[in-house]
Amino acid sequence: MEIKNTTPYTHDCIIEFNKTFRRKTRRLINILCLIAIGALVFFLFSQCLLFLLGEDPYLSPTMIAAMIVLLIIYIGYSTVVPITVKRTACKQADQESVVDYIFTEEGFEQSTVSKALKEQQQCGYSVIVKVTESEHYFYLFIAPNAAHIVDKNGFTEGNEADFRTLLRTVIDPKKLHIH
């Protein structure tokens, strides 16, 4: 059985991929920064308490510097990364790439057409290191940060259920993270 899909790499498509892909990293950064901010607040509170009790507060320059650096990293990560992702998504979307996929039990073929590129490539399922999904797309990762994006509404032959069934038969279950 052949399953065919056409996926335009639009701005929304690329943004959704980046949001899904970066979710775990963002969560870890947020947790680490909240711990650092909590430590800073506790440290400042303890220093104020010492001052109110008539003791000399001890302001460790190293600790203050470390917490300020963590705060700057968090603020930078929270602002610079989203701006960079949006710029990259705009540049990629401007290429107007459309990828046609043909999935079979032996492997898949991709044909990409864009302003700058016309490419056809055949791949075996052995190149896939992980398969995940978001609300609108499947992501067939070929590297930790690179994936083929398959639009759930882009099936021209077969459908989403057929594709899930095919993935379950050709991909190692340890690599499969779909519903």
N, C-alpha and C positions, 0 to 999 in steps of 0.2 A: 504494500500500500504506500502511495506517495501522499505526503502532506505538503501543501504549498502555502507560502505566506509572503506577503509584501509588507515591509516595515519602512516607513519614511522616518528618517532620523531628524525629527523636528526639535525645536527648542524645548517644548514640554517633555518630549521623550528623553532628551539628554539630561534635563534637570531632574526628572523623576529617577533616572538611573543614578545620578550623583547623590541624591537624597537617600535612596535605598542603600547604596554602596557605602556611604560614609556614616550611616546611622550608628554602628557600634563604636566607631572612633569618636564621634561627637559625644556619645554617652560617657565614654571613659574620660575624655577631656573634661567634661562638665563635672563628673564626680570628683576627679582630682582637684579641680579648681575650687569646688565647694568645700572640700576638706581644707585646702590652703586658706581660703577666706575665713572659714570657721576657726582655724588655728590663729589667724591674725586677729580676729575679733576677740577670741579668748585671751590672747597675749595682751592686747590693748586694755581689755577689761581688768585683767590681773594687775597691770601697771597702774591703772587708775585707782584700783582698790588699795594698792600699796601707798599711793600718794595720799589718799583720803585717810589712811590709818597713821599717817605721819612718817612712814618709812620712805627711804630713797628708792624711787623706781629704777629698775635696771633695764635699760634699753639696749639690747644686744644689736649692734649694727649689722652683724651677719644675718641674724634672724629676720630683721626688718628688710634688709636687702633681698633675701631669698623670697620672702613673701611678696614683695613689690615686683620682683621679676616674674613670679608665677602669675600675679595679677595682670601684668603687661602681656604675658603670653596668652592668657585667657582672652583678654580684650582683643588682642591681635588676631587670635584664631577665630573669635566670634565675628570679626568684621572683615578681615582680609580674605579668608577662605571663601565665604559666600560671594564676595565680589569677584574673585578669581573664577569661581565655578560659573557664575553668570556670564562673564566675558567669554570663557571657553565655550560654553553652550551656544552663545550667539555666533561665534566664529564657526563652530561645527554646523550649526543649523543653516548658516549662510551658504554652505556648500551644497545644500539641497540634495543630500544623499538619500537614495532609495535602495533598499536591499531586498532582493527577491530570494527566498529560501526554498529549496526542495529537500524535504526530509524523507529518507527511506530507512529501512532497517540496517543497511550497510554503512550509512554515513549521511552527510548533508552537503549540499552545494549552495554556495552563495554567489549571487551576481549583484555587484554594486555599481550603481550609476550615479555620478555627481557632476558638479561643474568641472572638477579637476581630475576626475578619476573614472575609469571604466575597468572593472576587474571581475574576474570569475575565479572562484576557488572551490576546490573540493576538500572536504575534511572528514576524517573518521571520528567517531565518538570518543576515541582514546585521547584526543586533544583537550577534551572538556575536563576541567578540574573540579567544577562545582556548578550546580544549576539551582537558581533561586527565582523568586518571582515577586512582583509588586502587584498593585491593583490592576495595572493595564498591560504589563509586560512580563515575559520570561527573560531571564538572563543566563546565557550559556557562557560561563567564565572559561577562558582559555589561558588566563594568567590571573594572579591575585587581584589585579586592578584593571583587567581588560575583558570585555564580554561581548558576545553577539547578543543583540537585543531583538526579541521576537514579540511583535505586537499581538496581543490576545484578540484584537478585533481585525487582524490583517489576514486571516486564513481565507484563501481563495479555493482551496481543495482540502477537505477535511475540516475539522474544527478543534476548538480548545481541548475537548475531552479526548479526541483521537490523539492529539499531540501529547497529552499527559500519559496516555496509555503507551505510546511509542517510547517516551522518555523512560518510563518505568521498566521497559523491556531491554533498552539498549545502554542505560547508564547505571553504573554501580550504585546501589542504594545508599551507600555512605556519602556519595557526592550529590545526592538528590535531596533538595530542601524545598519541595513544593507541597501544596495542600492535597 
